[in-house]
Amino acid sequence: MTVDNGIKVLAGSMVLLSVALTYFVHPGFVWLTVFAGLNLLQSAFTGFCPAVFFLKKLGCK
């Protein structure tokens, strides 16, 4: 898996997880969705994504 694909999988999983937690556990988990969205926006403009470091350590190309 490439780093680009890993970022997409990680972002999509975070959004789906936060929506499920918001619905089933507590409405405050909606902020996890906001965080994921803001991180995607800032990485689009700056080219820096903190998750890339973790994905590279996990072995993504």
mmJSON file of the N, C-alpha and C atoms, coordinates in Angstrom:
{"data_MODEL":{"atom_site":{
"group_PDB":["ATOM","ATOM","ATOM","ATOM","ATOM","ATOM","ATOM","ATOM","ATOM","ATOM","ATOM","ATOM","ATOM","ATOM","ATOM","ATOM","ATOM","ATOM","ATOM","ATOM","ATOM","ATOM","ATOM","ATOM","ATOM","ATOM","ATOM","ATOM","ATOM","ATOM","ATOM","ATOM","ATOM","ATOM","ATOM","ATOM","ATOM","ATOM","ATOM","ATOM","ATOM","ATOM","ATOM","ATOM","ATOM","ATOM","ATOM","ATOM","ATOM","ATOM","ATOM","ATOM","ATOM","ATOM","ATOM","ATOM","ATOM","ATOM","ATOM","ATOM","ATOM","ATOM","ATOM","ATOM","ATOM","ATOM","ATOM","ATOM","ATOM","ATOM","ATOM","ATOM","ATOM","ATOM","ATOM","ATOM","ATOM","ATOM","ATOM","ATOM","ATOM","ATOM","ATOM","ATOM","ATOM","ATOM","ATOM","ATOM","ATOM","ATOM","ATOM","ATOM","ATOM","ATOM","ATOM","ATOM","ATOM","ATOM","ATOM","ATOM","ATOM","ATOM","ATOM","ATOM","ATOM","ATOM","ATOM","ATOM","ATOM","ATOM","ATOM","ATOM","ATOM","ATOM","ATOM","ATOM","ATOM","ATOM","ATOM","ATOM","ATOM","ATOM","ATOM","ATOM","ATOM","ATOM","ATOM","ATOM","ATOM","ATOM","ATOM","ATOM","ATOM","ATOM","ATOM","ATOM","ATOM","ATOM","ATOM","ATOM","ATOM","ATOM","ATOM","ATOM","ATOM","ATOM","ATOM","ATOM","ATOM","ATOM","ATOM","ATOM","ATOM","ATOM","ATOM","ATOM","ATOM","ATOM","ATOM","ATOM","ATOM","ATOM","ATOM","ATOM","ATOM","ATOM","ATOM","ATOM","ATOM","ATOM","ATOM","ATOM","ATOM","ATOM","ATOM","ATOM","ATOM","ATOM","ATOM","ATOM","ATOM","ATOM","ATOM"],
"id":[1,2,3,4,5,6,7,8,9,10,11,12,13,14,15,16,17,18,19,20,21,22,23,24,25,26,27,28,29,30,31,32,33,34,35,36,37,38,39,40,41,42,43,44,45,46,47,48,49,50,51,52,53,54,55,56,57,58,59,60,61,62,63,64,65,66,67,68,69,70,71,72,73,74,75,76,77,78,79,80,81,82,83,84,85,86,87,88,89,90,91,92,93,94,95,96,97,98,99,100,101,102,103,104,105,106,107,108,109,110,111,112,113,114,115,116,117,118,119,120,121,122,123,124,125,126,127,128,129,130,131,132,133,134,135,136,137,138,139,140,141,142,143,144,145,146,147,148,149,150,151,152,153,154,155,156,157,158,159,160,161,162,163,164,165,166,167,168,169,170,171,172,173,174,175,176,177,178,179,180,181,182,183],
"type_symbol":["N","C","C","N","C","C","N","C","C","N","C","C","N","C","C","N","C","C","N","C","C","N","C","C","N","C","C","N","C","C","N","C","C","N","C","C","N","C","C","N","C","C","N","C","C","N","C","C","N","C","C","N","C","C","N","C","C","N","C","C","N","C","C","N","C","C","N","C","C","N","C","C","N","C","C","N","C","C","N","C","C","N","C","C","N","C","C","N","C","C","N","C","C","N","C","C","N","C","C","N","C","C","N","C","C","N","C","C","N","C","C","N","C","C","N","C","C","N","C","C","N","C","C","N","C","C","N","C","C","N","C","C","N","C","C","N","C","C","N","C","C","N","C","C","N","C","C","N","C","C","N","C","C","N","C","C","N","C","C","N","C","C","N","C","C","N","C","C","N","C","C","N","C","C","N","C","C","N","C","C","N","C","C"],
"label_atom_id":["N","CA","C","N","CA","C","N","CA","C","N","CA","C","N","CA","C","N","CA","C","N","CA","C","N","CA","C","N","CA","C","N","CA","C","N","CA","C","N","CA","C","N","CA","C","N","CA","C","N","CA","C","N","CA","C","N","CA","C","N","CA","C","N","CA","C","N","CA","C","N","CA","C","N","CA","C","N","CA","C","N","CA","C","N","CA","C","N","CA","C","N","CA","C","N","CA","C","N","CA","C","N","CA","C","N","CA","C","N","CA","C","N","CA","C","N","CA","C","N","CA","C","N","CA","C","N","CA","C","N","CA","C","N","CA","C","N","CA","C","N","CA","C","N","CA","C","N","CA","C","N","CA","C","N","CA","C","N","CA","C","N","CA","C","N","CA","C","N","CA","C","N","CA","C","N","CA","C","N","CA","C","N","CA","C","N","CA","C","N","CA","C","N","CA","C","N","CA","C","N","CA","C","N","CA","C","N","CA","C","N","CA","C"],
"label_alt_id":[null,null,null,null,null,null,null,null,null,null,null,null,null,null,null,null,null,null,null,null,null,null,null,null,null,null,null,null,null,null,null,null,null,null,null,null,null,null,null,null,null,null,null,null,null,null,null,null,null,null,null,null,null,null,null,null,null,null,null,null,null,null,null,null,null,null,null,null,null,null,null,null,null,null,null,null,null,null,null,null,null,null,null,null,null,null,null,null,null,null,null,null,null,null,null,null,null,null,null,null,null,null,null,null,null,null,null,null,null,null,null,null,null,null,null,null,null,null,null,null,null,null,null,null,null,null,null,null,null,null,null,null,null,null,null,null,null,null,null,null,null,null,null,null,null,null,null,null,null,null,null,null,null,null,null,null,null,null,null,null,null,null,null,null,null,null,null,null,null,null,null,null,null,null,null,null,null,null,null,null,null,null,null],
"label_comp_id":["MET","MET","MET","THR","THR","THR","VAL","VAL","VAL","ASP","ASP","ASP","ASN","ASN","ASN","GLY","GLY","GLY","ILE","ILE","ILE","LYS","LYS","LYS","VAL","VAL","VAL","LEU","LEU","LEU","ALA","ALA","ALA","GLY","GLY","GLY","SER","SER","SER","MET","MET","MET","VAL","VAL","VAL","LEU","LEU","LEU","LEU","LEU","LEU","SER","SER","SER","VAL","VAL","VAL","ALA","ALA","ALA","LEU","LEU","LEU","THR","THR","THR","TYR","TYR","TYR","PHE","PHE","PHE","VAL","VAL","VAL","HIS","HIS","HIS","PRO","PRO","PRO","GLY","GLY","GLY","PHE","PHE","PHE","VAL","VAL","VAL","TRP","TRP","TRP","LEU","LEU","LEU","THR","THR","THR","VAL","VAL","VAL","PHE","PHE","PHE","ALA","ALA","ALA","GLY","GLY","GLY","LEU","LEU","LEU","ASN","ASN","ASN","LEU","LEU","LEU","LEU","LEU","LEU","GLN","GLN","GLN","SER","SER","SER","ALA","ALA","ALA","PHE","PHE","PHE","THR","THR","THR","GLY","GLY","GLY","PHE","PHE","PHE","CYS","CYS","CYS","PRO","PRO","PRO","ALA","ALA","ALA","VAL","VAL","VAL","PHE","PHE","PHE","PHE","PHE","PHE","LEU","LEU","LEU","LYS","LYS","LYS","LYS","LYS","LYS","LEU","LEU","LEU","GLY","GLY","GLY","CYS","CYS","CYS","LYS","LYS","LYS"],
"label_asym_id":["A","A","A","A","A","A","A","A","A","A","A","A","A","A","A","A","A","A","A","A","A","A","A","A","A","A","A","A","A","A","A","A","A","A","A","A","A","A","A","A","A","A","A","A","A","A","A","A","A","A","A","A","A","A","A","A","A","A","A","A","A","A","A","A","A","A","A","A","A","A","A","A","A","A","A","A","A","A","A","A","A","A","A","A","A","A","A","A","A","A","A","A","A","A","A","A","A","A","A","A","A","A","A","A","A","A","A","A","A","A","A","A","A","A","A","A","A","A","A","A","A","A","A","A","A","A","A","A","A","A","A","A","A","A","A","A","A","A","A","A","A","A","A","A","A","A","A","A","A","A","A","A","A","A","A","A","A","A","A","A","A","A","A","A","A","A","A","A","A","A","A","A","A","A","A","A","A","A","A","A","A","A","A"],
"label_entity_id":["1","1","1","1","1","1","1","1","1","1","1","1","1","1","1","1","1","1","1","1","1","1","1","1","1","1","1","1","1","1","1","1","1","1","1","1","1","1","1","1","1","1","1","1","1","1","1","1","1","1","1","1","1","1","1","1","1","1","1","1","1","1","1","1","1","1","1","1","1","1","1","1","1","1","1","1","1","1","1","1","1","1","1","1","1","1","1","1","1","1","1","1","1","1","1","1","1","1","1","1","1","1","1","1","1","1","1","1","1","1","1","1","1","1","1","1","1","1","1","1","1","1","1","1","1","1","1","1","1","1","1","1","1","1","1","1","1","1","1","1","1","1","1","1","1","1","1","1","1","1","1","1","1","1","1","1","1","1","1","1","1","1","1","1","1","1","1","1","1","1","1","1","1","1","1","1","1","1","1","1","1","1","1"],
"label_seq_id":[1,1,1,2,2,2,3,3,3,4,4,4,5,5,5,6,6,6,7,7,7,8,8,8,9,9,9,10,10,10,11,11,11,12,12,12,13,13,13,14,14,14,15,15,15,16,16,16,17,17,17,18,18,18,19,19,19,20,20,20,21,21,21,22,22,22,23,23,23,24,24,24,25,25,25,26,26,26,27,27,27,28,28,28,29,29,29,30,30,30,31,31,31,32,32,32,33,33,33,34,34,34,35,35,35,36,36,36,37,37,37,38,38,38,39,39,39,40,40,40,41,41,41,42,42,42,43,43,43,44,44,44,45,45,45,46,46,46,47,47,47,48,48,48,49,49,49,50,50,50,51,51,51,52,52,52,53,53,53,54,54,54,55,55,55,56,56,56,57,57,57,58,58,58,59,59,59,60,60,60,61,61,61],
"pdbx_PDB_ins_code":[null,null,null,null,null,null,null,null,null,null,null,null,null,null,null,null,null,null,null,null,null,null,null,null,null,null,null,null,null,null,null,null,null,null,null,null,null,null,null,null,null,null,null,null,null,null,null,null,null,null,null,null,null,null,null,null,null,null,null,null,null,null,null,null,null,null,null,null,null,null,null,null,null,null,null,null,null,null,null,null,null,null,null,null,null,null,null,null,null,null,null,null,null,null,null,null,null,null,null,null,null,null,null,null,null,null,null,null,null,null,null,null,null,null,null,null,null,null,null,null,null,null,null,null,null,null,null,null,null,null,null,null,null,null,null,null,null,null,null,null,null,null,null,null,null,null,null,null,null,null,null,null,null,null,null,null,null,null,null,null,null,null,null,null,null,null,null,null,null,null,null,null,null,null,null,null,null,null,null,null,null,null,null],
"Cartn_x":[0.859,0.0,0.897,0.529,1.287,0.826,1.628,1.287,0.006,-0.162,-1.38,-2.632,-2.571,-3.714,-3.929,-2.846,-2.949,-3.612,-3.289,-3.909,-5.413,-5.798,-7.228,-7.951,-7.334,-7.939,-8.052,-6.999,-7.003,-8.046,-8.121,-9.088,-10.521,-10.778,-12.121,-12.533,-11.598,-11.897,-12.188,-11.418,-11.648,-13.021,-13.416,-14.723,-15.84,-15.749,-16.784,-16.832,-15.675,-15.628,-16.237,-15.909,-16.436,-17.943,-18.447,-19.893,-20.591,-20.033,-20.619,-20.568,-19.44,-19.328,-20.265,-20.437,-21.362,-22.789,-23.15,-24.523,-24.795,-23.856,-24.11,-23.615,-22.608,-22.011,-22.319,-21.817,-21.973,-21.828,-22.658,-22.582,-21.254,-20.501,-19.223,-18.184,-18.389,-17.44,-17.478,-18.42,-18.462,-17.185,-16.539,-15.298,-14.167,-14.238,-13.257,-13.397,-14.626,-14.867,-14.341,-14.575,-14.077,-12.551,-11.91,-10.448,-9.922,-10.542,-10.105,-10.26,-11.38,-11.604,-10.615,-10.352,-9.387,-7.977,-7.635,-6.324,-6.189,-7.246,-7.212,-7.06,-7.77,-7.66,-6.265,-5.711,-4.394,-3.326,-3.467,-2.474,-2.576,-3.765,-3.918,-3.216,-3.242,-2.631,-1.144,-0.718,0.672,1.525,0.897,1.653,2.209,1.885,2.372,1.228,1.426,0.424,1.135,0.794,1.473,1.323,0.26,0.039,1.04,1.695,2.666,3.812,4.252,5.337,4.962,3.74,3.289,3.132,2.589,2.401,3.724,4.722,6.039,6.676,6.478,7.016,6.316,5.062,4.315,4.678,5.486,5.963,5.317,4.543,3.951,5.032,4.891,5.881,5.62],
"Cartn_y":[-1.179,0.0,1.231,2.203,3.446,4.371,5.397,6.366,7.108,7.444,8.153,7.325,6.046,5.172,5.013,4.942,4.82,6.029,7.22,8.442,8.422,7.993,7.922,6.916,5.758,4.732,5.258,5.889,6.411,7.511,8.44,9.541,9.016,8.135,7.571,6.775,6.02,5.248,6.155,7.242,8.184,8.832,9.206,9.838,8.849,7.631,6.639,6.268,6.125,5.819,6.948,8.19,9.316,9.477,9.187,9.253,8.175,6.977,5.9,6.235,6.758,7.136,8.285,9.229,10.33,9.813,8.885,8.365,7.461,6.566,5.55,5.916,6.779,7.013,8.408,9.438,10.802,11.784,12.827,13.806,14.566,14.564,15.272,14.665,13.425,12.788,13.393,14.28,14.959,15.783,16.159,16.937,16.12,14.801,13.956,14.083,14.188,14.412,15.778,16.774,18.123,18.119,17.444,17.36,16.694,15.599,14.893,15.783,16.503,17.396,18.546,19.147,20.248,19.772,18.566,18.018,17.777,17.295,17.102,18.43,19.443,20.762,21.351,21.312,21.909,21.147,19.815,19.061,19.341,19.676,20.02,21.331,22.27,23.575,23.616,22.872,22.946,21.795,20.677,19.507,18.707,19.074,18.39,17.635,16.35,15.533,14.701,14.895,14.153,12.633,12.168,10.722,10.04,10.797,10.211,9.561,10.181,9.612,8.244,8.104,6.844,5.775,6.189,5.221,4.72,5.584,5.16,4.198,4.435,3.517,2.169,2.154,0.906,0.141,0.768,0.072,0.469,1.529,1.979,2.594,2.409,2.931,4.372],
"Cartn_z":[0.0,0.0,0.0,-0.796,-0.833,0.289,0.539,1.584,1.211,-0.056,-0.486,-0.21,-0.548,-0.266,1.231,1.977,3.426,4.064,3.551,4.064,3.797,2.612,2.282,3.166,3.385,4.243,5.675,6.171,7.539,7.72,6.777,6.872,6.782,5.855,5.727,6.95,7.5,8.709,9.891,10.011,11.11,11.009,9.808,9.626,9.955,9.444,9.722,11.205,11.829,13.254,14.085,13.738,14.516,14.33,13.141,12.929,13.757,13.789,14.587,16.077,16.541,17.949,18.298,17.379,17.616,17.743,16.91,16.913,18.115,18.416,19.432,20.836,20.957,22.267,22.802,22.101,22.612,21.449,21.425,20.337,20.264,21.343,21.343,20.413,20.009,19.093,17.691,17.439,16.143,15.935,17.026,16.905,16.298,16.395,15.723,14.207,13.721,12.296,11.879,12.703,12.412,12.351,13.291,13.304,12.035,11.627,10.418,9.189,9.094,7.964,7.925,9.077,9.131,8.793,9.236,8.915,7.415,6.78,5.327,4.586,5.057,4.423,4.568,5.762,5.955,5.189,5.082,4.325,2.823,2.345,0.925,0.601,1.535,1.282,1.617,2.644,3.074,2.562,2.21,1.78,2.946,4.173,5.365,6.023,6.251,6.936,8.003,9.272,10.339,10.237,9.649,9.551,8.628,7.756,6.829,7.594,8.684,9.478,10.035,10.54,11.098,10.02,8.878,7.795,7.253,7.177,6.709,7.701,8.997,10.003,9.971,9.501,9.373,8.103,7.23,6.047,4.742,4.724,3.457,2.578,1.282,0.328,-0.022],
"occupancy":[1.0,1.0,1.0,1.0,1.0,1.0,1.0,1.0,1.0,1.0,1.0,1.0,1.0,1.0,1.0,1.0,1.0,1.0,1.0,1.0,1.0,1.0,1.0,1.0,1.0,1.0,1.0,1.0,1.0,1.0,1.0,1.0,1.0,1.0,1.0,1.0,1.0,1.0,1.0,1.0,1.0,1.0,1.0,1.0,1.0,1.0,1.0,1.0,1.0,1.0,1.0,1.0,1.0,1.0,1.0,1.0,1.0,1.0,1.0,1.0,1.0,1.0,1.0,1.0,1.0,1.0,1.0,1.0,1.0,1.0,1.0,1.0,1.0,1.0,1.0,1.0,1.0,1.0,1.0,1.0,1.0,1.0,1.0,1.0,1.0,1.0,1.0,1.0,1.0,1.0,1.0,1.0,1.0,1.0,1.0,1.0,1.0,1.0,1.0,1.0,1.0,1.0,1.0,1.0,1.0,1.0,1.0,1.0,1.0,1.0,1.0,1.0,1.0,1.0,1.0,1.0,1.0,1.0,1.0,1.0,1.0,1.0,1.0,1.0,1.0,1.0,1.0,1.0,1.0,1.0,1.0,1.0,1.0,1.0,1.0,1.0,1.0,1.0,1.0,1.0,1.0,1.0,1.0,1.0,1.0,1.0,1.0,1.0,1.0,1.0,1.0,1.0,1.0,1.0,1.0,1.0,1.0,1.0,1.0,1.0,1.0,1.0,1.0,1.0,1.0,1.0,1.0,1.0,1.0,1.0,1.0,1.0,1.0,1.0,1.0,1.0,1.0,1.0,1.0,1.0,1.0,1.0,1.0],
"B_iso_or_equiv":[0.0,0.0,0.0,0.0,0.0,0.0,0.0,0.0,0.0,0.0,0.0,0.0,0.0,0.0,0.0,0.0,0.0,0.0,0.0,0.0,0.0,0.0,0.0,0.0,0.0,0.0,0.0,0.0,0.0,0.0,0.0,0.0,0.0,0.0,0.0,0.0,0.0,0.0,0.0,0.0,0.0,0.0,0.0,0.0,0.0,0.0,0.0,0.0,0.0,0.0,0.0,0.0,0.0,0.0,0.0,0.0,0.0,0.0,0.0,0.0,0.0,0.0,0.0,0.0,0.0,0.0,0.0,0.0,0.0,0.0,0.0,0.0,0.0,0.0,0.0,0.0,0.0,0.0,0.0,0.0,0.0,0.0,0.0,0.0,0.0,0.0,0.0,0.0,0.0,0.0,0.0,0.0,0.0,0.0,0.0,0.0,0.0,0.0,0.0,0.0,0.0,0.0,0.0,0.0,0.0,0.0,0.0,0.0,0.0,0.0,0.0,0.0,0.0,0.0,0.0,0.0,0.0,0.0,0.0,0.0,0.0,0.0,0.0,0.0,0.0,0.0,0.0,0.0,0.0,0.0,0.0,0.0,0.0,0.0,0.0,0.0,0.0,0.0,0.0,0.0,0.0,0.0,0.0,0.0,0.0,0.0,0.0,0.0,0.0,0.0,0.0,0.0,0.0,0.0,0.0,0.0,0.0,0.0,0.0,0.0,0.0,0.0,0.0,0.0,0.0,0.0,0.0,0.0,0.0,0.0,0.0,0.0,0.0,0.0,0.0,0.0,0.0,0.0,0.0,0.0,0.0,0.0,0.0],
"pdbx_formal_charge":[null,null,null,null,null,null,null,null,null,null,null,null,null,null,null,null,null,null,null,null,null,null,null,null,null,null,null,null,null,null,null,null,null,null,null,null,null,null,null,null,null,null,null,null,null,null,null,null,null,null,null,null,null,null,null,null,null,null,null,null,null,null,null,null,null,null,null,null,null,null,null,null,null,null,null,null,null,null,null,null,null,null,null,null,null,null,null,null,null,null,null,null,null,null,null,null,null,null,null,null,null,null,null,null,null,null,null,null,null,null,null,null,null,null,null,null,null,null,null,null,null,null,null,null,null,null,null,null,null,null,null,null,null,null,null,null,null,null,null,null,null,null,null,null,null,null,null,null,null,null,null,null,null,null,null,null,null,null,null,null,null,null,null,null,null,null,null,null,null,null,null,null,null,null,null,null,null,null,null,null,null,null,null],
"auth_seq_id":[1,1,1,2,2,2,3,3,3,4,4,4,5,5,5,6,6,6,7,7,7,8,8,8,9,9,9,10,10,10,11,11,11,12,12,12,13,13,13,14,14,14,15,15,15,16,16,16,17,17,17,18,18,18,19,19,19,20,20,20,21,21,21,22,22,22,23,23,23,24,24,24,25,25,25,26,26,26,27,27,27,28,28,28,29,29,29,30,30,30,31,31,31,32,32,32,33,33,33,34,34,34,35,35,35,36,36,36,37,37,37,38,38,38,39,39,39,40,40,40,41,41,41,42,42,42,43,43,43,44,44,44,45,45,45,46,46,46,47,47,47,48,48,48,49,49,49,50,50,50,51,51,51,52,52,52,53,53,53,54,54,54,55,55,55,56,56,56,57,57,57,58,58,58,59,59,59,60,60,60,61,61,61],
"auth_comp_id":["MET","MET","MET","THR","THR","THR","VAL","VAL","VAL","ASP","ASP","ASP","ASN","ASN","ASN","GLY","GLY","GLY","ILE","ILE","ILE","LYS","LYS","LYS","VAL","VAL","VAL","LEU","LEU","LEU","ALA","ALA","ALA","GLY","GLY","GLY","SER","SER","SER","MET","MET","MET","VAL","VAL","VAL","LEU","LEU","LEU","LEU","LEU","LEU","SER","SER","SER","VAL","VAL","VAL","ALA","ALA","ALA","LEU","LEU","LEU","THR","THR","THR","TYR","TYR","TYR","PHE","PHE","PHE","VAL","VAL","VAL","HIS","HIS","HIS","PRO","PRO","PRO","GLY","GLY","GLY","PHE","PHE","PHE","VAL","VAL","VAL","TRP","TRP","TRP","LEU","LEU","LEU","THR","THR","THR","VAL","VAL","VAL","PHE","PHE","PHE","ALA","ALA","ALA","GLY","GLY","GLY","LEU","LEU","LEU","ASN","ASN","ASN","LEU","LEU","LEU","LEU","LEU","LEU","GLN","GLN","GLN","SER","SER","SER","ALA","ALA","ALA","PHE","PHE","PHE","THR","THR","THR","GLY","GLY","GLY","PHE","PHE","PHE","CYS","CYS","CYS","PRO","PRO","PRO","ALA","ALA","ALA","VAL","VAL","VAL","PHE","PHE","PHE","PHE","PHE","PHE","LEU","LEU","LEU","LYS","LYS","LYS","LYS","LYS","LYS","LEU","LEU","LEU","GLY","GLY","GLY","CYS","CYS","CYS","LYS","LYS","LYS"],
"auth_asym_id":["A","A","A","A","A","A","A","A","A","A","A","A","A","A","A","A","A","A","A","A","A","A","A","A","A","A","A","A","A","A","A","A","A","A","A","A","A","A","A","A","A","A","A","A","A","A","A","A","A","A","A","A","A","A","A","A","A","A","A","A","A","A","A","A","A","A","A","A","A","A","A","A","A","A","A","A","A","A","A","A","A","A","A","A","A","A","A","A","A","A","A","A","A","A","A","A","A","A","A","A","A","A","A","A","A","A","A","A","A","A","A","A","A","A","A","A","A","A","A","A","A","A","A","A","A","A","A","A","A","A","A","A","A","A","A","A","A","A","A","A","A","A","A","A","A","A","A","A","A","A","A","A","A","A","A","A","A","A","A","A","A","A","A","A","A","A","A","A","A","A","A","A","A","A","A","A","A","A","A","A","A","A","A"],
"auth_atom_id":["N","CA","C","N","CA","C","N","CA","C","N","CA","C","N","CA","C","N","CA","C","N","CA","C","N","CA","C","N","CA","C","N","CA","C","N","CA","C","N","CA","C","N","CA","C","N","CA","C","N","CA","C","N","CA","C","N","CA","C","N","CA","C","N","CA","C","N","CA","C","N","CA","C","N","CA","C","N","CA","C","N","CA","C","N","CA","C","N","CA","C","N","CA","C","N","CA","C","N","CA","C","N","CA","C","N","CA","C","N","CA","C","N","CA","C","N","CA","C","N","CA","C","N","CA","C","N","CA","C","N","CA","C","N","CA","C","N","CA","C","N","CA","C","N","CA","C","N","CA","C","N","CA","C","N","CA","C","N","CA","C","N","CA","C","N","CA","C","N","CA","C","N","CA","C","N","CA","C","N","CA","C","N","CA","C","N","CA","C","N","CA","C","N","CA","C","N","CA","C","N","CA","C","N","CA","C","N","CA","C","N","CA","C"],
"pdbx_PDB_model_num":[1,1,1,1,1,1,1,1,1,1,1,1,1,1,1,1,1,1,1,1,1,1,1,1,1,1,1,1,1,1,1,1,1,1,1,1,1,1,1,1,1,1,1,1,1,1,1,1,1,1,1,1,1,1,1,1,1,1,1,1,1,1,1,1,1,1,1,1,1,1,1,1,1,1,1,1,1,1,1,1,1,1,1,1,1,1,1,1,1,1,1,1,1,1,1,1,1,1,1,1,1,1,1,1,1,1,1,1,1,1,1,1,1,1,1,1,1,1,1,1,1,1,1,1,1,1,1,1,1,1,1,1,1,1,1,1,1,1,1,1,1,1,1,1,1,1,1,1,1,1,1,1,1,1,1,1,1,1,1,1,1,1,1,1,1,1,1,1,1,1,1,1,1,1,1,1,1,1,1,1,1,1,1]
}}}
